[in-house]
């Protein structure tokens, strides 16, 4: 820690780190220096001149010594001009005056200048009420306008800056916060100034306009009402809104948000500051995909199938029927004829109750939350064992930490996580290694890029292990440094076996398989072994068991576990994928990851629950969806009929199918009973994000729907089936979870507790951050992993990489690899309810390399036929340079039926043939229908 | 003045031609600098000559060169040829008629500061001048006075020409750098100063054309000779651009410290039609107007400042007794409003506001209180703008109100009378 610098601001002495700007130092002593262009997250520019203050420094004599007056105090030489507090760093002995007459006059003067261009249309402006210009004018501005009104600027208003953002040019005070945000934070530099002087205006020069997933943030940091979102324009006045603390229900980052609502309707979603999670940013999906909550398509009452038709029914009828039919099936065919499939979007409390219902009430372990493909993998507890140690902030990794990233595109899948990794690499100086089969936006910040051939991921990891194990600083022999001690080496089992197993995978030997030069692999291996810290992130595209175990071994043999800024992060898909695993939504694991076969864990839970637990492991998703294995199925917040159409015959043949959801999904349409659930906005609960952070969200409002929270439905159903749970609220359940799930036992109310912010926000937060809600705690709780226990032992389990025959076998017929990728804007159930985002969802297409396209005679926009061993489709080809040679990129979830036509099991890469259909396809307008899909 | 040091084309008409320049001792200073001096010695000579920047601020060039951080390379030399101050046309004559003296100065300076690339940022309106300058660069390079291994030494220098796009602000050195890098011409925060973080974030020296043209004679004849010209604190010759209501406008090379009266009466042939001087703009539109009483002030940096204005780039605009000073202020403010880059609030909004008020006063639709409002708007801008452009823009307003308030009042009263 560098020496602090002490200075005096308005008579208050304050000590701050070197490099601190005067504006920031003043905040420490509670002095608000008004700003417009300055924003703590952006580089200072000093252009609005609002923060002018008087600054003096100790005068030095000719001898270089500080001059002192008669009383021994340093003589302060005040600078002749006022200085911008946002650009001048503090210096020792500095004296700052923020409230003198010249400063007051300067503030009033700057405001008078800013208001000459400003229309003062506060009564119809969406920013009115939380507008820095309004607040500061009220605080410091002149009371009278002397500018000739006929000379005010007038523009056609507003102009759309992009699909989501509108610009009112005459309100703009040209502070460039939005331009700088796009350049510095989002790295989508698509905004700029046009013209000069008073003719200057903000323009976008991308096509499509304002092409960025972060555009909504510019409306938050805009210090006036120049940038507004199409979603919120004229929806409400800010002071009429109630702001409820919540957590984003989309991807697995778990961004903290505030639901601003009025009359039981979400009017907007705003980011809420939580530095380790999302700082103050959210992506446009999180901001604009909230419309599912107030969608008219929401289920409004329970439905019961009568004479083949789903008809409205009362809750009592529905629950009684379920209890009766489940009871009959259990009596006739045994408890294992029933099963439960839960989506990983539901809160922890409900998921916990779901598995408790099946284990304690029904008496079966047939519960799962994974996709059919995932449910075949035996690596579910890797994060429980080796996840990044608690306290790790992925946005604040520095020079002494390496980041190994493999097999995902966080820019599309977990945008805010991408933002944090970028910041760590770009600003923090962390060494980022990106291994991927294709280029992504994260590549821009990578120190090393490993472009492997699809299907060779496990070989790549095995070769890194081989190289690391032959590196002198890996284990053993033990070298100096924390985590590399002999003691740590002694806690590893199977090291010699592992060494023998990877001997055949030298970087030279896998070079051909992976397409990565031996030297590059050795360089990266050396970096991994030598770096004091190492965070390994793996995504869906590479997360096969062999890869995940290989990565775990890599972290273990280099001693990169159990310490802050060390360990694994799984890039999970949904907001509560981690929580679903933690809550024991596995057929073979109990809450807290204990195997079902663990008699001690079973006994403990059985005592807690007052019921005996089945000891036979249950069926996973894939098996439950096999024809004939179950008679009754309970689906909570999942949609197998749409996502795995192969399961339809099974679902149709079930004796009894219960679906609990927000919408009448394709699966719900097959159900015997449909139960309307409440959305996250109507209830409270907790989600656990991909970094294992448990976060609480609050209920915003009740809707006039006869919907109930999932936990309450399960509670009532259990009571009808002879077991009274007796929960009155989600916090009752969380209290039990803390006892039942050891990793959740340290969770405190304080960590969860977030006071709600109602009405006006404090002025200082409006001015300095734009988005900040008054916020007193409750940053969430990151549960500790096993590796943080200094006694923990680790088994170096080895799964040999298999050459994926589908991908690696040369096949003249199917000459391309079809790689499934995820796009932020897809046709998922929740996002498709937001009309404002619909134009951003691309039509179904495949992307291929320019050279491949040329060889096939395909040009951008052509119709092509794509044929796998399983089926064939017709679609449009994009020739965009993002696909490597020999690879066809296929965005999944744009058309789930088509996904299942091509891919053999789930969404894993496969081989395909591509041919041009030689029909030129016109670039679709926003409303163009998805192309007709053949062969389904 | 017996001999021209900068405007040598007045003595030797064809000196723009490479052969003529070389035959008259051209590039000998460069040879001397490279063969007989270390780079630091060259800096020291220029420091001792107290060569002050001719672009406007008058900062000693040698001192500026000494600010380069030690051991940080590459460095760049940027030549500010954006000559865009109203009434300034001295650099044009140097570049058109005596380009090799500039190039020689560039080469010596580049040697002194140890850079291998120099950029001449020339204003877009000087496209024809740029063509001539480029031919001069080609000729000098062909003769190995520029290019690789100059004169057999290991000193290499490439000189690049870059045309601006017509923005006054790009004469401000950091806005110039932004423009040179291909961005919007807006000034940067200082510190860091360009000597530490300049072009492409590398240490950069920016000098005016005339400043660099002074370097070869200093190297050739030594600092003592140079100090014998001009005043003690402002030594050397200066090209004054005389324009306005005079009989013979044009560039006149005179020692610093020559009084305005000598320039206007002896060289400029006096005011047209025998009229009296009413006001002098000593530095184009940027410096406060001086009244006729200032005619005997010597034209050096200190004296003009003491008289309440600035010598700046030495572009002297003379206004005769019939000049409407409100109109003159209006013209100048219109210029600044047009050229304000828009980055900082006071300049962007203040120039517009001042223009609106001046238009109102000049068209007689104002009230007397508008004079005070104008004065107040201008005063509010003082000391608060991001760069000198905004600070300069108030000079014509504040100085014209100070010296010619009666004309403002008369303009308003005349209209009031007509109305009544």
HADDOCK unambig.tbl for C-alpha pairs under 7 A between the chains (distance, minus, plus):
assign (segid A and resid 45 and name CA) (segid B and resid 189 and name CA) 6.85 0.50 0.50
assign (segid A and resid 47 and name CA) (segid B and resid 343 and name CA) 5.79 0.50 0.50
assign (segid A and resid 47 and name CA) (segid B and resid 344 and name CA) 4.49 0.50 0.50
assign (segid A and resid 47 and name CA) (segid B and resid 345 and name CA) 6.86 0.50 0.50
assign (segid A and resid 47 and name CA) (segid B and resid 386 and name CA) 6.60 0.50 0.50
assign (segid A and resid 48 and name CA) (segid B and resid 344 and name CA) 5.34 0.50 0.50
assign (segid A and resid 48 and name CA) (segid B and resid 345 and name CA) 5.24 0.50 0.50
assign (segid A and resid 49 and name CA) (segid B and resid 344 and name CA) 6.72 0.50 0.50
assign (segid A and resid 49 and name CA) (segid B and resid 345 and name CA) 6.55 0.50 0.50
assign (segid A and resid 49 and name CA) (segid B and resid 384 and name CA) 6.88 0.50 0.50
assign (segid A and resid 81 and name CA) (segid B and resid 383 and name CA) 5.56 0.50 0.50
assign (segid A and resid 82 and name CA) (segid B and resid 383 and name CA) 6.97 0.50 0.50
assign (segid A and resid 82 and name CA) (segid B and resid 384 and name CA) 6.82 0.50 0.50
assign (segid A and resid 106 and name CA) (segid B and resid 380 and name CA) 6.94 0.50 0.50
assign (segid A and resid 109 and name CA) (segid B and resid 380 and name CA) 6.12 0.50 0.50
assign (segid A and resid 110 and name CA) (segid B and resid 345 and name CA) 6.80 0.50 0.50
assign (segid A and resid 110 and name CA) (segid B and resid 346 and name CA) 6.46 0.50 0.50
assign (segid A and resid 113 and name CA) (segid B and resid 345 and name CA) 6.64 0.50 0.50
assign (segid A and resid 113 and name CA) (segid B and resid 346 and name CA) 6.29 0.50 0.50
assign (segid A and resid 113 and name CA) (segid B and resid 349 and name CA) 5.44 0.50 0.50
assign (segid A and resid 113 and name CA) (segid B and resid 350 and name CA) 6.49 0.50 0.50
assign (segid A and resid 114 and name CA) (segid B and resid 345 and name CA) 6.59 0.50 0.50
assign (segid A and resid 114 and name CA) (segid B and resid 349 and name CA) 6.99 0.50 0.50
assign (segid A and resid 116 and name CA) (segid B and resid 349 and name CA) 6.97 0.50 0.50
assign (segid A and resid 196 and name CA) (segid B and resid 340 and name CA) 6.97 0.50 0.50
assign (segid A and resid 196 and name CA) (segid B and resid 341 and name CA) 4.92 0.50 0.50
assign (segid A and resid 196 and name CA) (segid B and resid 342 and name CA) 5.45 0.50 0.50
assign (segid A and resid 197 and name CA) (segid B and resid 339 and name CA) 6.97 0.50 0.50
assign (segid A and resid 197 and name CA) (segid B and resid 340 and name CA) 4.83 0.50 0.50
assign (segid A and resid 197 and name CA) (segid B and resid 341 and name CA) 4.51 0.50 0.50
assign (segid A and resid 197 and name CA) (segid B and resid 342 and name CA) 3.53 0.50 0.50
assign (segid A and resid 197 and name CA) (segid B and resid 348 and name CA) 5.29 0.50 0.50
assign (segid A and resid 198 and name CA) (segid B and resid 342 and name CA) 5.99 0.50 0.50
assign (segid A and resid 198 and name CA) (segid B and resid 348 and name CA) 5.72 0.50 0.50
assign (segid A and resid 198 and name CA) (segid B and resid 349 and name CA) 6.86 0.50 0.50
assign (segid A and resid 200 and name CA) (segid B and resid 342 and name CA) 6.66 0.50 0.50
